[in-house]
Amino acid sequence: MATPMQVEVVSPEGQIWEGQSVGVSVRNVEGSLGILSDHEPLLTILAPGAAEIITLDGRREVIAVSGGFMTVNENVVTILTDSAEMGHEISLEEARRELAQLEELRGEGDNDDEDEHRYNQVLSQIRAAEKYHELHG
């Protein structure tokens, strides 16, 4: 068995998830990125989306991240993000409804930086909730 990695997801609200993993999948600004044990040291900018963590017992944790940074060093993976939410805690219906409202604001040109940040947060929530439901039914 591969050496487990220690993974931590942290936002300003505190630690969102922490544990041991055999794999991590995220989206960075260049595309999808998978991390396995003994990965070379890395610092990358994350795109808003769903981070997937495969635990030692094979569970797949899905977390909405609004962007941020990820570091990998000596089997320690740290995700630092402005906001994060566990996929199983997200109401897909509510997130889709909010996204429609935000898209309407964007279409009218009546949005500011805060609206754009919230738009990216909601997109990441939808991606994470969809991924969670895809994996867990």
C-alpha positions in Angstrom: 0.0 0.0 0.0 1.2 3.5 -0.8 2.3 5.8 1.9 -0.8 7.8 3.1 -0.9 11.5 2.7 -2.1 13.9 5.4 -4.7 16.3 3.9 -6.1 19.5 5.4 -8.6 21.9 3.9 -8.7 25.2 5.7 -10.8 28.4 5.2 -11.1 31.5 7.3 -13.9 29.8 9.1 -11.4 27.1 10.3 -10.5 23.6 9.4 -13.1 22.1 7.0 -11.6 18.6 6.6 -8.6 16.8 7.9 -7.4 13.2 7.6 -5.3 10.7 5.7 -5.7 10.1 2.0 -4.4 8.0 -0.8 -5.4 10.6 -3.5 -6.5 14.1 -4.0 -8.1 15.6 -7.1 -8.5 19.3 -7.7 -8.8 21.9 -10.5 -6.1 24.4 -10.8 -5.9 27.3 -13.2 -4.5 25.0 -15.9 -6.9 22.1 -15.6 -7.4 18.9 -13.5 -4.7 17.8 -11.1 -4.3 14.5 -9.3 -2.0 14.1 -6.3 -0.8 10.7 -5.1 1.7 9.7 -2.4 5.2 10.9 -2.8 4.2 13.6 -5.2 7.0 16.2 -5.8 6.7 19.5 -3.9 4.1 21.7 -5.4 2.4 25.1 -4.9 -0.6 25.8 -7.2 -3.4 28.3 -7.6 -6.8 26.5 -7.4 -9.8 27.3 -9.6 -13.2 27.3 -8.0 -14.6 23.8 -8.1 -14.8 20.5 -6.3 -11.9 19.0 -4.5 -12.1 15.2 -4.2 -10.2 13.3 -1.4 -10.0 9.6 -1.4 -9.6 8.4 2.2 -7.6 5.3 3.3 -10.8 3.3 3.5 -11.9 4.2 0.0 -14.5 6.8 0.8 -14.6 9.8 -1.5 -15.0 13.2 0.3 -16.1 16.0 -2.0 -15.5 19.6 -0.9 -16.5 22.8 -2.7 -13.6 25.2 -2.8 -13.9 28.8 -4.1 -10.3 28.8 -5.4 -7.2 29.5 -3.3 -3.9 27.6 -3.0 -2.8 24.1 -2.6 0.6 23.0 -1.3 2.1 19.5 -1.5 5.3 18.6 0.5 6.5 15.3 1.9 3.0 13.7 1.8 1.3 16.7 3.3 -1.4 18.3 1.2 -2.8 21.6 2.4 -5.7 23.4 0.6 -6.2 27.0 1.7 -9.4 28.6 0.3 -11.6 31.6 1.0 -14.6 29.4 1.5 -15.2 25.6 1.5 -18.2 23.4 2.1 -18.6 19.7 2.3 -20.5 18.4 -0.8 -23.0 16.4 1.3 -24.0 19.6 3.1 -24.9 21.6 0.0 -28.5 21.9 -1.3 -28.1 21.6 -5.0 -31.6 23.1 -5.6 -30.8 26.2 -3.5 -27.4 26.6 -5.1 -28.9 26.4 -8.6 -31.6 28.9 -7.7 -29.0 31.4 -6.4 -26.8 30.9 -9.5 -29.8 31.8 -11.7 -30.2 35.0 -9.7 -26.5 35.8 -9.9 -26.5 35.1 -13.7 -29.4 37.6 -14.1 -27.3 40.3 -12.3 -24.4 39.5 -14.6 -26.6 39.7 -17.7 -27.8 43.1 -16.6 -24.2 44.3 -15.9 -25.3 45.1 -12.4 -22.8 43.1 -10.4 -19.7 44.1 -8.5 -16.6 42.2 -7.2 -18.5 40.8 -4.3 -21.2 39.4 -6.6 -18.5 37.9 -8.8 -16.9 36.2 -5.8 -20.3 34.8 -4.7 -20.9 33.6 -8.3 -17.7 31.6 -8.1 -18.6 30.2 -4.7 -22.0 29.1 -5.9 -20.5 27.5 -9.0 -18.1 25.5 -6.8 -21.0 24.4 -4.6 -22.9 23.1 -7.6 -19.9 21.2 -8.9 -19.2 19.7 -5.5 -22.8 18.7 -4.9 -23.2 17.2 -8.4 -19.9 15.3 -7.9 -21.1 14.1 -4.4 -24.4 12.9 -5.8 -22.6 11.2 -8.8 -20.4 9.3 -6.4 -22.9 8.5 -3.6 -26.3 8.4 -5.4 
